[in-house]
């Protein structure tokens, strides 16, 4: 008796539709988080720039949204006046 097996590996490239949806959620999260400190256009621009930078060197894009959120957050924090004031005080 043989048992049929299948590969349960995730695809190296997720669905483009799903990835767009997740990146849209990342953008919305960052818009709420930085509301009042950074303009909405700046948030959108930073997210687009980070995604483009990451895609350029990516062979596997499964974790692209998580990496993009982390890097965009870092860049936006560096651009906020509160962060600049803390850097000067240190």
Buried (B, 14 or more C-beta within 10 A) or exposed (E): EEEEEEEEEEEEEBEEEEBEEBBEEBBEBBBEEBEEBBEEEBBBEBBBBBBEEBEEEBEEBBEBBEBBBEBBBEBBBEBBEEEEEEEEEE
